[in-house]
């Protein structure tokens, strides 16, 4: 609950800033300028089966180190990220990474696939019941935004992610 309140506060702050400055999308090549925390919160709300989650973001102390748990992509290529994972050690996790350049999206996606494979190997060893969640993981992208979704309702979370780009377009 504490983490959800923090995420909600971050979202409200982002919305307040957006309201103050208007809708200023990125350039043609960059696509819309969206907040990864806002996208992630909407994705989490789409899956009501998620357990208690812990959220880390590029705004936290130790952000670079936290990112390396998720991906081995050069952190200098990341503009912002928000990542959440199950507090109880189950397989559920979601992330949204906003890259500085959309040309790095394929490398980011590959890195997330490797992350999922590593997690799957871990679950095969200590909690095989979690393996189906990792097998059904979704890694998707829209322009310079890449999302990872490992949840029971990953399709609904993916639709929420895509909806942001439809609404911005």
Backbone as a ProteinNet text record, in pm:
[ID]
protein_1_A
[PRIMARY]
XXXXXXXXXXXXXXXXXXXXXXXXXXXXXXXXXXXXXXXXXXXXXXXXXXXXXXXXXXXXXXXXXXXXXXXXXXXXXXXXXXXXXXXXXXXXXXXXXXXXXXXXXXXXXXXXXXXXXXXXXXXXXXXXXXXXXXXXXXXXXXXXXXXXXXXXXXXXXXXXXXXXXXXXX
[TERTIARY]
82.4	0	86.9	195.3	284.9	342.8	377.2	436.6	333.3	210.6	104.3	78.8	82.2	63.3	174.9	298	412.4	395	356.6	336.8	223.8	116.6	5.5	48.8	128.7	180	267.2	352.3	436.5	351.4	247.5	158.8	87	35.5	-34.5	59.9	183.1	281.5	310.1	322.3	347.4	229.3	109.3	-8.9	-18.6	17.3	15.4	115.3	233.8	333.5	286.4	226.6	176.3	68.3	-15.6	-120.7	-64.4	44.9	106	170.4	229.8	306.2	234.7	118.4	43.1	96.2	36.8	79	188.5	309.7	422.6	486.5	440.4	496.7	638.2	709.2	845.3	845.9	964.8	978.6	919	914.1	857.8	926.7	1058.3	1132.9	1119	1089.9	1086.5	948	844.5	709.8	668	560.7	511.2	608.3	598.6	682	596.2	610.6	527.7	612.7	549.3	614.9	607.2	722.5	719.8	643.2	649.2	577.3	426.4	380.5	238.1	192.1	271	238.3	234.9	336.4	345.1	227.3	190	76.6	-51.5	-74.9	-193.9	-188.9	-71.1	-56.4	-83.8	-34.3	-56.6	-204.2	-270.8	-413.3	-496.7	-445.3	-517.6	-518.5	-420.8	-413.7	-441.7	-564.3	-606.5	-557	-486.9	-436.6	-294.9	-234.2	-96.8	-85.7	20	43.9	103.3	142.3	211.2	338.6	357.8	470.2	565.6	691.8	795	832.2	837.8	865.1	996.7	1074.6	1201.5	1194.3	1263.2	1260.2	1390.2	1401.8	1520.3	1531.3	1427.1	1430.5	1481.8	1505.1	1549.5	1700.9	1744.8	1887.4	1926.2	2039.8	2082.4	2010.9	1955	1876	1956	2080	2162.8	2181.7	2213.2	2230.2	2100.3	1989	1859.1	1827.2	1864.5	1838.1	1915.3	2037.4	2119.3	2062.4	1974.9	1905.5	1811.4	1754.2	1656.9	1722.7	1828.4	1885.4	2034.9	2105	2247.1	2272.9	2167.6	2183.2	2258.9	2343.3	2417.8	2319	2334	2240.3	2241.9	2347.5	2355	2254.7	2197.5	2098	1955.9	1941.6	1809.5	1779.3	1663.1	1619.3	1550.8	1464.6	1391.7	1337.5	1311.3	1248.8	1169.3	1077	1002.1	980.3	1011.2	1012	946.3	860.2	795.3	803.7	818.1	829.5	760.2	722.4	649	735.8	682.7	752.8	777.4	689.1	697.3	789	852.1	944.2	879.5	753.9	690	731.7	686.5	736.7	682.8	575.1	514.2	613.2	621.9	702	659.5	677.5	648.3	750.6	780.8	873.8	838.9	866.8	859.2	991.1	1059.4	1186.7	1170.8	1204.8	1201.9	1346.9	1375.7	1510.9	1535	1658.5	1693.4	1675.9	1697.5	1690.3	1617.2	1517.9	1439	1519.8	1634.9	1718.5	1776	1768.8	1817.4	1708.7	1587.7	1474.9	1495.3	1549.5	1569.5	1668	1774.9	1872.3	1808.7	1724.2	1655.8	1562.7	1489.8	1398.6	1475.3	1586.6	1668.6	1718.5	1760.2	1807.9	1696.6	1574.6	1461.2	1427.1	1438.2	1416.2	1519.3	1643.4	1747.3	1716.9	1666.2	1627.3	1518.7	1419.7	1310.3	1363.4	1451.3	1508.2	1585.1	1661	1734.9	1639.1	1533.9	1434.3	1364.9	1335.8	1270.6	1359.1	1488.2	1580.7	1581.8	1576.3	1573.4	1445.9	1332.7	1205.9	1197.9	1259.1	1260.5	1326.9	1425.2	1498.5	1423.4	1366.7	1313.1	1162.3	1092.5	946.6	885.1	882	834	692.6	610.2	474.8	476.1	586.2	597	640.6	691.9	747.1	645.8	518.1	424.1	411.5	423	417.6	534.9	653.1	770	761.3	704.4	690.2	596.1	501.1	403.9	438.8	561.2	603	587.2	557.5	542.5	649.9	721.2	813.5	765.6	730.6	672.4	732	709	762.7	670	683.9	619.3	724	781.6	884.8	1002.8	1033.6	1148.3	1110.8	988.4	940.6	934.5	989.9	988	926.2	837.8	770.5	793	806.1	811.7	689.6	620.2	500.9	505.7	512	505.3	394.9	275.9	161.6	55	-42.5	-150.7	-238.8	-247.5	-329.8	-241.1	-135.5	-39.9	-101.6	-201.7	-268.2	-338.9	-402.7	-471.9	-370.7	-259.4	-155.7	-94.3	-75	-19.8	-115.6	-244.1	-342.5	-337.2	-318.3	-306.4	-183.8	-72.8	49.9	24.7	-34.7	-60.5	-160	-255.3	-358.5	-296.5	-190.6	-124.9	-76.9	-28.5	25.1	-85.2	-194.9	-311.1	-370.8	-380.5	-437.8	-347.8	-215.8	-121	-111.2	-151.2	-136.6	-243.1
-119.2	0	125.8	121.3	235.2	269.3	165.1	186.3	238.2	192.6	240.4	388.5	430.9	572.2	655.8	604.9	676.6	689.6	579.9	581.9	677.5	678.2	768.5	913.7	944	1080.8	1122.6	1031.1	1061.8	1089.2	1009.2	1027	1161.5	1194.9	1322.9	1440.5	1429.2	1535.8	1549.2	1437.3	1441.3	1503.5	1468.4	1525.3	1675.4	1718.5	1861.2	1936.2	1880.6	1944.6	1949.3	1840.1	1837.2	1943.8	1961.2	2062.5	2203.7	2226.8	2359.6	2396.2	2299.2	2327.7	2286.5	2229.1	2189.6	2060.2	2017.9	1893.9	1925.6	1904.6	1928	1794.8	1730.6	1602	1618.3	1508.2	1510.6	1538.9	1538	1561.1	1445.8	1460.4	1357.5	1223	1225.3	1101.3	1039.7	1119.3	1069.8	1023.1	1068.9	1033.6	1115.8	1073.8	1149.6	1144.4	1244.7	1250.4	1206.8	1080.3	1022.3	986.2	980	946.1	794.7	725.9	581	541.2	621.7	589.7	592.4	687	696.9	576.8	539.3	422.4	296.8	280.3	161.6	152.2	262.7	262.4	217.8	267.8	228	79.4	30.1	-111.6	-197.4	-153.4	-227.4	-229.4	-118.7	-111.8	-202.5	-234	-320.8	-466.5	-502.9	-639.9	-638.2	-669.3	-666.9	-788.8	-880.5	-1000.4	-981.9	-866.8	-846.2	-851.6	-915	-914.1	-779.2	-766.4	-645.1	-628.7	-509.9	-485.1	-381.3	-391.3	-294.8	-220.9	-89	-10	64.2	59.2	131	216.1	330.1	414.5	491.4	558	637.8	757.6	788.6	899.1	859.7	731.1	681.6	693	699.7	685.1	544	528.1	396.3	352	446.2	412.8	331.2	366.7	295.6	150	127.3	-9.5	-88.6	-25.5	-92.7	-131	-45.5	-73.7	-197.1	-214	-327.3	-460.9	-461.9	-585.6	-625.6	-526.3	-546.3	-568.1	-493.8	-492.6	-464.5	-517.3	-487.4	-380.7	-317.8	-209.4	-94.1	-28	88	189.6	218.7	308.2	449.5	486.1	615.8	630.4	520	522.8	538.2	537.1	541.3	683.3	733.9	865.5	851.5	750.9	727.6	585.5	532.6	401.2	391.4	297.7	263.5	112.7	45.8	-99.6	-144.1	-244.1	-296.6	-448.7	-506.6	-651.6	-697.5	-824.3	-880.8	-882.4	-827.2	-820.2	-959.4	-1052.9	-1187.2	-1280.7	-1231.9	-1314.8	-1400.2	-1373.1	-1444.9	-1379.1	-1432.3	-1391.4	-1258.2	-1206.6	-1085.3	-968	-902.2	-781	-706.2	-575.1	-490.2	-377.8	-332.1	-220.8	-141.1	-12	75.2	151.8	141.8	209.7	310.1	434.2	541.9	565.3	535.4	548.6	687.9	727.7	856.9	853.3	736	721.3	591.5	600.5	481.5	374.9	411.2	310.9	209.3	236.6	143.6	49.3	61.5	-18.6	-168.2	-207.3	-350.3	-409.9	-337.5	-385.4	-393.8	-297.5	-299.6	-419.7	-445.3	-559.6	-690.3	-703.6	-824.4	-841.5	-733.3	-737.6	-782.4	-735.3	-776.2	-923.8	-970.7	-1113.6	-1197.1	-1152	-1222.7	-1220.5	-1107.5	-1096.4	-1199.8	-1211.1	-1305.9	-1449.4	-1479.4	-1614.6	-1648.9	-1553.3	-1576.1	-1599.8	-1519.5	-1536.8	-1672.3	-1710.6	-1839.1	-1952.7	-1946.5	-2047.4	-2054.1	-1937.8	-1932.3	-1998	-1964.4	-2022.5	-2172.1	-2218.7	-2363.3	-2436.9	-2372	-2432.4	-2424.8	-2308	-2294.7	-2277.5	-2245.7	-2232.8	-2257.2	-2385.4	-2418.4	-2369.1	-2344.5	-2294.8	-2155.8	-2083.7	-1949.1	-1948.5	-2060	-2067.1	-2026.3	-2069.4	-2028.5	-1875.9	-1801.9	-1655.9	-1603.9	-1658.5	-1612.6	-1657.6	-1775.9	-1825	-1736.9	-1673.5	-1588.1	-1439.7	-1409.3	-1269.2	-1196.3	-1068.5	-983.4	-875.2	-861.3	-749.1	-678.3	-552.3	-476.6	-337	-267.7	-131.6	-43.5	83.4	188.9	298.6	315.6	417.4	392.2	489	475.7	421.6	373.6	315.2	163.4	95.3	-50.9	-95	-193.6	-242.7	-391.9	-432.2	-571.9	-598	-708.6	-743.3	-891.7	-922.8	-1060.8	-1061.1	-1103.4	-1103.8	-1198.4	-1225.7	-1315.1	-1253.8	-1122.7	-1053.3	-963.3	-1023.7	-943.1	-878.9	-942.3	-883.8	-753.4	-749.2	-626.7	-516.4	-552.7	-453.7	-401.4	-489.5	-447.9	-352.3	-378.5	-288.2	-150.1	-144.4	-14.9	60.5	-10.6	49.9	109	30.2	74.8	189.7	189	293.1	434	444.2	572.4	631.6	547.8	595.4	624.6	550.8	579.6	714.4	737.4	861.9	981.6	960.8	1069.1	1102.1	1004.6	1021.4	1097.8
0	0	0	78.3	87.5	-49.7	-127.2	-258.3	-358.3	-344.4	-432.3	-407	-280.4	-248	-308.4	-299.6	-357.2	-508.4	-572.9	-717.6	-755	-675.5	-702.2	-687.8	-586.1	-567.5	-684.7	-731.3	-847.6	-971.1	-986.9	-1101.4	-1094.5	-978	-963.5	-987.9	-941.4	-965.5	-1114.3	-1183.1	-1327.2	-1401.1	-1360.6	-1424.2	-1398.9	-1277.9	-1247	-1333.9	-1351.3	-1437.8	-1582.5	-1628.4	-1765	-1784.5	-1684	-1692.3	-1695	-1621.5	-1618.1	-1750.9	-1816.1	-1936.7	-2064.5	-2053.4	-2171.3	-2229	-2335.8	-2400.3	-2499.4	-2458.8	-2547.4	-2577	-2683	-2720.9	-2769.1	-2778.4	-2828	-2976.2	-3033.2	-3175.8	-3253.7	-3384.9	-3471.2	-3450.6	-3436.3	-3423.1	-3284.2	-3184	-3047.6	-3004.5	-3067.6	-3025.7	-2904.8	-2838.8	-2724.1	-2607.1	-2521.1	-2401.3	-2283.1	-2244	-2138.5	-2017.8	-1902.6	-1777.2	-1754.9	-1747	-1724.2	-1597.4	-1491.9	-1368.4	-1391.2	-1469.5	-1499.2	-1582.1	-1681	-1761.8	-1675.6	-1591.3	-1507.7	-1410.6	-1350.5	-1257.5	-1328.3	-1447.4	-1523.6	-1558.1	-1592.9	-1624	-1500.3	-1385.6	-1261.1	-1223.7	-1244.5	-1211.3	-1301.4	-1420.4	-1513.4	-1466.6	-1383.4	-1332	-1181.8	-1147	-1006.3	-928.6	-995.8	-928.1	-874	-896.6	-851.8	-700	-650.6	-505.7	-463.9	-338.4	-291.1	-374.9	-429.4	-520.1	-460.6	-498.4	-462.1	-590.4	-584.3	-704.3	-691.1	-797.4	-808.9	-935.2	-933.3	-1052.4	-1068.3	-1180.3	-1209.7	-1117.2	-1043.4	-948.3	-810	-787.7	-656.9	-641.5	-517.3	-488.9	-532.1	-592	-638.7	-764.6	-840.2	-959.6	-1061.2	-1081.5	-1179.7	-1137.9	-1010.6	-960.8	-969.1	-936.3	-945.4	-1089.4	-1183.5	-1324.5	-1370	-1320.8	-1363.8	-1318.7	-1220.1	-1185.5	-1300.2	-1364.5	-1471.1	-1607	-1634.7	-1769.7	-1766.2	-1866.5	-1879.6	-1986.7	-2035.9	-2133.2	-2067.7	-2143.6	-2094.3	-2036.4	-1907.3	-1838.8	-1899	-1966.2	-2031.9	-2145.9	-2191.1	-2298.9	-2246.3	-2113.9	-2050.3	-2004.4	-2045.8	-1996.9	-1861.6	-1848.6	-1723.4	-1725.2	-1606	-1597.1	-1467.7	-1468.3	-1347.6	-1352.6	-1241.7	-1236	-1105.8	-1114.1	-994.6	-996.9	-877.8	-867.2	-739.4	-738.6	-624.7	-499.9	-392.9	-265.7	-206.3	-234.5	-176.3	-254.4	-361	-437.2	-544	-576.8	-686.5	-818.8	-930	-1061.4	-1113.2	-1056.9	-1111.6	-1109.7	-1223.4	-1234.6	-1360	-1356.2	-1471.2	-1473.5	-1593.5	-1607.7	-1731.6	-1724.6	-1842	-1846.1	-1959.8	-1978.7	-2092.1	-2063.3	-2162.2	-2204.9	-2329.8	-2381.4	-2436.9	-2442.2	-2501.4	-2652.5	-2711.1	-2856.7	-2889.6	-2975.7	-3007.4	-3080.3	-3135.1	-3202.4	-3104.2	-2975.4	-2874	-2823.6	-2876.6	-2827.2	-2850.5	-2964.8	-2991.2	-2890.5	-2860.3	-2761.8	-2622.5	-2589.7	-2460	-2452.3	-2559.3	-2561.2	-2544.9	-2613.9	-2602.3	-2458.7	-2397.9	-2260	-2165	-2187.6	-2103.3	-2124.3	-2248.5	-2273.5	-2197	-2194.3	-2119.2	-1969	-1920.7	-1779.9	-1746.4	-1832.4	-1809.6	-1812.3	-1906.1	-1913.4	-1786	-1734.2	-1609.4	-1493.5	-1486.9	-1380.1	-1394.3	-1517.5	-1540.4	-1489	-1515.8	-1466.4	-1314.6	-1251.6	-1105.6	-1051.9	-1113.4	-1066.4	-1092.7	-1200.2	-1225.8	-1109.9	-1047.8	-936.7	-803.6	-771.7	-635.9	-626.4	-734.1	-726.7	-864.8	-907.7	-1042.5	-1075	-973.3	-999.4	-1063.1	-1049.2	-1104.4	-1251.8	-1300.2	-1435.6	-1543.6	-1536.2	-1640.9	-1656	-1546.5	-1558	-1641	-1616.4	-1692.9	-1838	-1861.6	-1999.8	-2081.1	-2014.3	-2082.7	-2074.7	-2035.4	-2023.1	-2156	-2146.5	-2264.2	-2258.4	-2368.6	-2386.6	-2512.2	-2496.5	-2607.7	-2611.7	-2723.2	-2735.5	-2816.5	-2790.7	-2867.9	-2879.7	-2997.6	-3016.1	-2924.4	-2839.9	-2749.4	-2611.3	-2595.6	-2470.5	-2483.8	-2385.7	-2384.9	-2252.4	-2260.3	-2140.2	-2122.9	-1998	-1958	-1871.6	-1901.2	-1824.3	-1791.4	-1663.2	-1615.2	-1510.2	-1553.4	-1463.3	-1516.3	-1432.9	-1472.7	-1580.4	-1582	-1680.9	-1766.8	-1822.5	-1898.5	-2023.1	-2081.8	-2198.6	-2164.5	-2048.7	-2006.5	-1976.4	-1912.5	-1884	-2013.5	-2110.3	-2239.1	-2310.7	-2303.8	-2365.5	-2301	-2169.5	-2100.9	-2151.3	-2165	-2216.3	-2355.8	-2445	-2581.7	-2587.3	-2495.4	-2492.8	-2474.9	-2395.7	-2376.5	-2508.3	-2596.5	-2723.3	-2823.6	-2814.7	-2898.9	-2858.9	-2727	-2677.7	-2707.4	-2709.5	-2734.9	-2882.7	-2967	-3111.7	-3172.9
[MASK]
+++++++++++++++++++++++++++++++++++++++++++++++++++++++++++++++++++++++++++++++++++++++++++++++++++++++++++++++++++++++++++++++++++++++++++++++++++++++++++++++++++++++++

